[in-house]
Amino acid sequence: MKRNENGQTYGSSSDAASPETEPELISAIGIDGTAGYVLRKYLDGEQPKSPQDAIAIQNNRSSDGRDIPLYDVEGTTVIGVFRVGGK
């Protein structure tokens, strides 16, 4: 797996054998067509700690999705916005 100058792995999630082996920076296309990377931890979003948490998270999700930063390959410079979920 490729690593950037900051030591983060980057590339396509489709090359990963499992969710645990996905790169830290996953290739993505921003809402304006800009190619870049999203941090896996932001893509995954808030993780529930209990079934009740899962229901609360689901009930609070916007039908429009949520926006997360789109980074350059170094994972430091924001170059756009990526929308997770929504219509």
C-alpha positions in Angstrom: 0.0 0.0 0.0 1.3 3.5 -0.8 2.2 5.9 1.9 2.4 9.7 1.7 5.1 11.9 3.3 3.2 11.9 6.6 3.2 8.1 6.8 -0.5 7.8 6.0 -1.7 5.0 3.7 -3.7 6.1 0.7 -5.5 4.7 -2.3 -8.8 3.1 -3.3 -10.9 1.2 -0.7 -11.8 -1.3 -3.5 -8.2 -2.6 -3.2 -8.7 -3.5 0.5 -9.3 -7.1 1.5 -11.5 -6.0 4.5 -12.6 -2.7 6.1 -9.7 -3.0 8.5 -7.2 -2.9 5.7 -8.7 0.2 3.9 -6.2 3.0 3.5 -6.3 6.0 5.9 -6.9 8.3 3.0 -9.5 6.9 0.6 -9.7 8.3 -3.0 -12.9 10.2 -3.7 -14.4 12.8 -6.0 -15.7 16.0 -4.4 -19.1 17.5 -5.0 -17.5 19.9 -7.6 -15.7 17.0 -9.4 -12.3 17.6 -7.7 -10.3 14.4 -7.2 -8.8 13.9 -3.8 -8.9 11.8 -0.6 -11.2 11.6 2.4 -10.0 10.4 5.8 -11.4 7.0 6.6 -12.3 8.1 10.1 -14.5 10.9 8.8 -16.0 8.7 6.1 -17.0 6.1 8.8 -18.5 8.9 10.9 -19.7 8.5 14.5 -19.7 4.9 15.6 -22.4 3.7 18.0 -21.5 2.3 21.4 -24.8 0.6 22.0 -28.0 -0.3 20.1 -29.6 2.8 21.6 -26.7 4.9 20.3 -27.2 3.4 16.8 -30.9 4.3 16.8 -30.1 7.9 18.0 -27.5 8.3 15.3 -29.8 7.0 12.6 -32.7 9.3 13.7 -30.4 12.4 13.7 -29.0 11.8 10.2 -29.9 14.4 7.6 -31.6 13.1 4.5 -29.3 15.4 2.5 -26.2 13.5 3.8 -23.2 15.2 5.5 -20.2 16.9 4.1 -16.6 16.0 5.0 -13.3 17.6 3.9 -11.6 16.4 0.7 -7.8 16.4 1.1 -4.8 16.4 -1.1 -2.7 13.2 -1.1 -0.7 14.4 2.0 -3.9 14.6 4.0 -3.2 18.1 5.3 -4.6 20.6 2.7 -8.4 20.7 2.2 -9.1 20.9 -1.5 -12.8 20.5 -1.6 -15.9 18.8 0.0 -17.2 15.3 -0.3 -20.8 14.4 0.5 -21.5 11.2 2.4 -25.0 9.7 1.9 -28.0 11.8 0.9 -29.8 11.8 -2.3 
